[in-house]
């Protein structure tokens, strides 16, 4: 979920375990004590962020919206790490925002 992964922000679609079927040369890496990231080993595209920590969001996936040709019709619902947002960067509209502390509490990681 960090900017270092994508260069700015990451747009993702929440998916429960078992609701996605990823095939191909996929690589994963645990990037924190509570989650892992996956990418295509051929082209490097980000695929998903997977919550591995126990808690209410255990085994939830956040799949890169760029993988879906029709994702343009989706509505942006929230923004994470609002306290880490670069200056001059803001989404339009009313969104649910969460700071880093709120994100960690939300996922049960403190």
VMD Tcl script that draws the C-alpha trace (Angstrom):
set ca {
  {0.00 0.00 0.00}
  {2.96 2.36 -0.08}
  {3.86 4.90 -2.74}
  {7.19 3.16 -3.32}
  {5.29 0.28 -4.95}
  {3.44 2.33 -7.57}
  {5.09 5.74 -7.58}
  {2.04 7.53 -6.22}
  {-1.21 5.93 -5.17}
  {-2.70 2.54 -5.78}
  {-6.25 1.96 -7.00}
  {-7.61 -1.40 -5.92}
  {-10.79 -3.44 -5.73}
  {-11.47 -5.33 -2.50}
  {-11.96 -9.07 -2.98}
  {-12.50 -11.91 -0.53}
  {-10.28 -14.97 -0.59}
  {-11.47 -17.47 -3.16}
  {-13.17 -14.85 -5.31}
  {-10.12 -14.29 -7.52}
  {-8.30 -16.76 -9.75}
  {-4.79 -15.55 -10.48}
  {-2.79 -17.53 -13.04}
  {0.60 -17.11 -14.62}
  {4.07 -16.25 -13.37}
  {3.12 -14.55 -10.10}
  {5.65 -13.52 -7.48}
  {4.77 -12.54 -3.92}
  {6.69 -10.90 -1.11}
  {5.77 -10.27 2.50}
  {6.37 -6.54 2.83}
  {5.17 -6.14 6.39}
  {4.15 -8.26 9.35}
  {0.56 -8.14 8.15}
  {0.48 -8.21 4.36}
  {2.11 -9.33 1.13}
  {2.22 -7.94 -2.39}
  {2.05 -9.79 -5.68}
  {3.25 -8.88 -9.14}
  {3.59 -10.43 -12.58}
  {7.04 -11.95 -12.92}
  {7.03 -11.26 -16.70}
  {6.02 -7.61 -16.94}
  {6.23 -6.41 -13.32}
  {2.63 -5.18 -13.11}
  {1.25 -4.96 -9.59}
  {-1.47 -7.56 -9.08}
  {-2.72 -7.45 -5.51}
  {-2.14 -6.60 -1.88}
  {-3.09 -9.46 0.45}
  {-3.81 -9.06 4.17}
  {-2.15 -11.98 5.98}
  {-2.59 -10.87 9.61}
  {-5.28 -12.41 11.77}
  {-8.30 -10.21 12.28}
  {-11.47 -9.13 10.50}
  {-9.67 -8.56 7.17}
  {-7.51 -11.70 7.24}
  {-7.19 -13.15 3.73}
  {-8.72 -10.09 2.05}
  {-7.20 -9.11 -1.29}
  {-6.95 -5.65 -2.81}
  {-6.65 -6.30 -6.54}
  {-5.14 -3.68 -8.84}
  {-7.98 -1.97 -10.68}
  {-5.76 -1.63 -13.76}
  {-6.22 -5.36 -14.38}
  {-9.88 -4.82 -15.28}
  {-10.66 -3.15 -18.64}
  {-14.04 -1.88 -17.38}
  {-12.87 -0.59 -13.99}
  {-13.41 2.98 -15.20}
  {-17.07 2.68 -14.27}
  {-16.33 2.05 -10.60}
  {-16.75 4.66 -7.88}
  {-13.81 5.63 -5.69}
  {-14.93 5.13 -2.09}
  {-11.97 5.86 0.13}
  {-8.38 6.89 0.59}
  {-5.81 5.35 2.93}
  {-2.81 7.05 4.54}
  {-4.23 10.53 4.10}
  {-1.57 11.91 6.44}
  {1.12 10.65 4.02}
  {-0.46 12.27 0.95}
  {1.94 14.41 -1.10}
  {1.19 18.14 -1.09}
  {-0.99 19.24 -3.99}
  {-2.50 15.76 -4.29}
  {-6.20 15.23 -3.65}
  {-9.08 13.20 -5.02}
  {-12.33 14.96 -5.90}
  {-15.55 14.22 -4.09}
  {-16.51 13.04 -0.66}
  {-14.31 10.09 0.32}
  {-13.76 8.17 3.51}
  {-10.20 9.03 4.54}
  {-7.97 7.16 6.98}
  {-4.62 8.19 8.45}
  {-1.78 5.70 8.93}
  {-2.81 5.10 12.56}
  {-6.43 4.54 11.51}
  {-5.37 2.11 8.75}
  {-3.31 0.04 11.18}
  {-6.14 -0.01 13.72}
  {-8.64 -0.91 10.97}
  {-6.61 -3.95 9.95}
  {-5.91 -4.91 13.57}
  {-2.20 -4.12 13.40}
  {-0.85 -1.86 16.12}
}
mol new
graphics top color blue
foreach p $ca { graphics top sphere $p radius 0.5 }
foreach p [lrange $ca 0 end-1] q [lrange $ca 1 end] { graphics top cylinder $p $q radius 0.2 }
display resetview
